[in-house]
Amino acid sequence: MISMEFYKLLNNYTHLLIHEPDAIVVRDELDSWCVQEIDFIGAPWFEGLTRAKYKYDAYPIGVGNFGLSLIRLAAAQDVLKSTNRWYTFHKIPRDFLKGVLGSRSALRRSLLGLGVGGELRNACHFYGGNCDIFWCCTVPENFKGFRVASIEQALKFSWEVLPRRCAELTNGALPFGFHAWAKYDRAFLTSLLESIGVEFN
C-alpha cells in the first residue's frame, strides 16, 4: 500500500476506498467525502491505540486507521514520487547501533537508508511499519501539503476502537462506516446497527 506501482494501476480514478472484509459502510456519503480537501482519512486513534478498548474515557490522539479509509490518488502518487526522506538522517545512528548490538534488520535499514532507500519514492522497499502509520504520521512529517483529516472529520467518517466513546463525541451521530465492528464492543455496535436496519443472521 506504499508502492507507486500499485497506485499507477489506478490512474483513471481520483480516490481509493479501502474497505477490508471486517468493515461496514452504513451511509451513502462516498461522493461527499471525495470532494473534501483531504488526502487521507480513516478512523480516529485513541490514547493507548488498540489497548484503548479498556479505557472508555480515552482521548483521540490522531487519525488514520487503514481498514476503512479513503486516500486521494494524486496526492499518494506525489508522495511516492518524492525524493523527500522518510528515513531521516537522525534515525540512522540509532538503527546502526541497534544493528551492531545484533539487530540485522536495523543494520540493513541503516546502511541502505543512507542513500536513495531513505527517500519516500523508495519507501516500499525498506519501510517496515504499518501503512496507516506511514500515511498518517511519516508522510505528513516529511512531505509538506499532505492533508490528513482532522479528528472531528475522522469521527464522522469511520469508527473502530471505542465505538461508545466515538458515539459520545459525535452526540450519537453515526459515521460513514465502521472498521473491525465485531472486535471492539460488539454488543454495543450490534445493537446500534440493528437500530438502523442492519440484519444479523
Secondary structure as UniProt FT lines:
FT   HELIX           4..8
FT   TURN            9..12
FT   STRAND          15..19
FT   TURN            21..22
FT   STRAND          23..25
FT   HELIX           30..34
FT   STRAND          40..46
FT   TURN            47..48
FT   HELIX           49..54
FT   TURN            56..57
FT   STRAND          60..72
FT   HELIX           73..80
FT   TURN            89..90
FT   HELIX           91..100
FT   TURN            101..102
FT   HELIX           104..112
FT   TURN            113..115
FT   HELIX           116..118
FT   HELIX           120..122
FT   HELIX           123..126
FT   HELIX           131..133
FT   HELIX           134..138
FT   HELIX           139..142
FT   TURN            144..145
FT   HELIX           151..157
FT   STRAND          158..159
FT   HELIX           163..169
FT   TURN            170..172
FT   STRAND          177..179
FT   TURN            181..183
FT   HELIX           186..195
FT   TURN            196..197
//
